[in-house]
Amino acid sequence: MRTHPKPGRMTEEAALEVASQALLFLAEDAGRLGRFLAETGLDPDTLRHRARTPEVLGAALGHIMQDESTLLTFAANAGLKPEGLSTALAALGLAGPWDST
């Protein structure tokens, strides 16, 4: 039996899809991709080999969420609500820099 996530929650599978869209969004623009690589310390070769890992996908989503303009542009292009991106990070077991514990 398949369970449905509680309101305000997202499945890991759905979160990985959102994060994949985030990485593609970054890759579409050399400047955005360059900033992501610089921030994460990844080189293009490593990115190619690890692009599908939850860690890299989560890093891409977290990177987008650090800049409001980029966040809003990505969300609009992906047809997502901006607040859904933090839900996706949480579903991946990651917290953004704005979350406190």
N, C-alpha and C positions, 0 to 999 in steps of 0.2 A: 504494500500500500504506500502510495506516495504522499508525503506530508507537504503541506503548503507553509511557506514561511509566515511568521507573524507579521502584522502590519509594521512597517518601518524596518523590516529585515530583508535580507537578500540572500539567496543561495550562493554557495561558493562558485558554482558553475556560472551563474548570472554575473557575479562579481568579476570573474576571470574574463568574461566577454566584454564587460565595460572597460576593464583594465587593458585588454587587447586593443580596443578602440582608442584608448588613450595613447598607447604606444604608436599606433598607426598615425594618429593625429600629430604626434611629435615628429615622426619620421617624414611627414609631408612637407616640413619646412626646415631648411638647413639651420636657420638660427635657433629655432626651438630645440631641434635635435642636438645641436652643439652645446647649448646650455645644459640640457639633460645629461649629456655625456660628461661634461665638465663637473657638474654637481655630483654625479654618482661615481666618477673615476673609471667608468667603463670605457673601453676603446671599441671602435666599430666591429672588430672581429669578435670580441667577447659578447657584444650585444647580439650579433647574428646567432651565435651559438646558444645563448641563454635567453633569447627573446620570449620564449614560451614558459619560462619558469615563473611561479607565483611571485618570487622576490623581485624580479625585474619588472614584471607587469605591475606589481604594487608600487614599485619605485616610480614608474611612469605616471601612475595615477596620483601618487602623492606629490610628485613634481608639479603636475598641472594645478593641483589644489593650492599651491603656495602663492600663486599670482591670480588675483581676482579677474583680471582681464582675460587671461588665458583660460581660466576656469569657465567663465561665462561663454567664451567663444567655443570651447570644446563642447560644453553642455548643449549649446544651441545647435551646433553641427551634428551632434550625436542624437539629438532629440530627447535629451535627458534633463531632468530637473537638477540644478546644481547641488541641492542638498542630498540627492541620491548618490553622489560620488563618495561622501563620507560613509554612507551606508555600505557601499561596495568595499571600501577599505576595511571597515569593521568585519565584513563577511570573510575577508581574506586574513583576518586575524592581525591586521595592522592598524595602527593609530596614527592620526595626523599630528603635526607639531602643535596644533591648537588644542588637542585633547589633553586633559589632565587626569592623573590617576591618583 
